[in-house]
Amino acid sequence: MRDEKTHAGGLLVGLRRAWAHSRTVKRRIVLLGLSSLVAGAVEAALLALVVQLALALSKGERDVALTAVPSLGDNVLSFSSALWIAAGLVIVHFALQNVVAYLPARVGAEVQTHLRSELVSAYLRSSWSAKSARPDGAIADLVITQSSSGAQAVTFLAQGVATTMFILAMLAGALALAPLAVLAIVVLVSVVFLALRPLTAIARRQNSLLAKLTGRLSERLAEAVATAESAEAFAVTDAEAKQLTSVVVEAAGIQARSSYFAGLVDAAYISAVLGLLVAGFALANAASVTSAGTLGAVAILLLRILTSSQGLQTVYHKVTTLSPYLDNVDDETADLGAASRAFGRATLSSVDTLELQHVSYSYGRAEPALVDVSFAIRPGEITGVVGPSGAGKSTLVQILLRLRQPLAGAYLVNGIPAHDYDEASWARLVRYVPQTPPLISGTIRENIRF
């Protein structure tokens, strides 16, 4: 797991990988930012116009004065014309918001596809040593659960881009009406945002723990399924259930704490927003803003900006709490990619001799599984290997199949190192009947073909 201070970097790494993988994602992010910017400008104009329409109705006037926007001077529209313009702005606003809602969803789907396909590909192409080192259920959890959560982080990040551009457009409209009040609100919102970061950091740490615990639970469940027959035969199902329950309870406690801090952040931000709205009116009064139309437009725009900034705070919280899952997937994909199988280009046309010369192999710091093993097998010979459990029989078979490479000595086929042969010609001549033949989902024909 990356250092806590660099978690945002991990998220951006994942996004850059998806960005580089697909030009479509790049175009959608750019289109999302532009659509959100235009949508914000349209909504600011619409809200200012709605305020003027309300004022005209309250006074019983047939014309709408555009006094809320100083740059338009004393321009006047008929009430019906103003209504038609407002209706047109509503249609344009809806069309833009439809685009803004669609694009993050598509970006998230593409990133999820990218994360899953890259991880599955890296796993399948990795060496047997790398595969066997992963606990049962760990890859399934990363592909199904954690990739989905990581893609959600990127979806929220895309929504954050949209919200930021929207707020900028709304701020431009509000600045034209009451620059002092708006600038003060921006400063105060920034202070509140920074003040809430410690709570978000706590929630992120809880989610990091939850991500690890979720992986552990998947591993334990996979082990329980694999050993179900033995557990029942030896009457240890109650003890196994107790172990699984302890992990479930621990995960529930972490989930509860994470949810609590998430709710606390939202509640604190809402209270701060209400206080900032009151402060905005105080600043507008200090700036001698007395026009009813201008005050109404400023109030609505500020309220919209503050509620959108709350959404931005929520997005930030979601991104930071979900990014550990993206980090996990990204780390595992990189680790598996670095452990990919490496074979030569020589073609194996026939198998004349298999020879091990002083081969040794060990698993980490454990006792060696094989020590100084040497023998040769020629065509027509039948060789049996016997020994107690743990004597190294499975390790020897895996070396013969090129699933593992000797840590010392050499494995030669026809006098050439076995790993110098290409994978395709090797697979055509080598057959293997495992002790426990696996079955895949499907028909008998599909299993035979597999």
PyMOL commands that set and color helices and strands:
alter all, ss='L'
color gray80, all
select helices_A, chain A and resi 4-21+23-59+70-72+79-125+128-133+138-177+179-195+197-226+228-233+237-286+292-338+393-400+418-420+423-429+444-449
alter helices_A, ss='H'
color red, helices_A
select strands_A, chain A and resi 63-65+76-78+354-361+370-377+408-413+416-417
alter strands_A, ss='S'
color yellow, strands_A
deselect
rebuild
show_as cartoon
